[in-house]
Amino acid sequence: MNVIRQATFGTAALCLMAISLQAQSADGNGWDWIVAPYGWAASIGTDLERAQPPAGGVSTDRGFDDIVDKIDGAFQIHIEGQGDRFGMFADFTYLGLADEREHPRFHTESDLDMRLFELAAVWSPGEGRYRGLDLFAGLRYIDVDLTVRFVPANTAFSPSTFDGSDSYSDFMFGARYTWALSDRWGLTLRGDGSFGDTEGTWNASAVAQYRMKHGMWVFGYRYLSVELETGDTSTEITMSGPMIGYGFTF
């Protein structure tokens, strides 16, 4: 059984277990839900390393740093439900970038589109919902469309193109802790990693919440690193920056 199937079935089992156990709770209380769309002003860094230099005499280099390196916006949405002990969440992130960079003997024209989806079951050993320690595990799915065109300065050589488009499924696990600073203010620290089809991903964030009557403002900082390998090419994508959004609670 491949990694994708294992991660998918494992995540489904975790989520079904969480729902079943919550349904059997003695108090019979329903779940609390939050839907939070938010923007991420992420600084993007994309490093490319190939086992062989680009064809066509473009360069003898095998490593190319920051082929996409700019400030751009990324859209995200977080959906989560929690009971007294168990819950589940889903996250979706999309970003699309295009960039051109000059190098000593050539320049690159890069296009990057990435979609990241996370689905996890949550266990809350503490007494309050969305308070204290949460442990979670599930699936992280990454779909990457990366195209890099190498154009030599010497017109005697022809341009070459690298296509690094692929999809990856990982098993994700992590933890977070939420402090209730006051009746309105809260702070959540989260850290997680994933392994499987990728060479590893790492995610960390610090998010503050300001509660309103029917929801909350959320703002903070997030860092995400993704290491991918396609054939003889390794790609590292890093994203970091502030984020802000509003969570609708019900």
Buried (B, 14 or more C-beta within 10 A) or exposed (E): EEBBEBBBEBBBEBBEEBBEBBEEEEEEEEBBBBBBBBBBEBBBBBBBBBEEBBEBBBBEBBEBEBBBBBEBEBBBBBBBBBBBBBBBBBBBBBBBBEBEBEBEBBBBBBBBBBBBBBBBBBBBEBEEBBBBEBBBBBBBBBBBBBBBBBBBEEEEBEBBEBEBEBEBBBBBBBBBBBEBEEEEEBBBBBBBBBBBBBBEBBBBBEBBBBBEEEBBBBBBBBBBBBBBBBEEBBBBBBBBBEBEBBBEBE
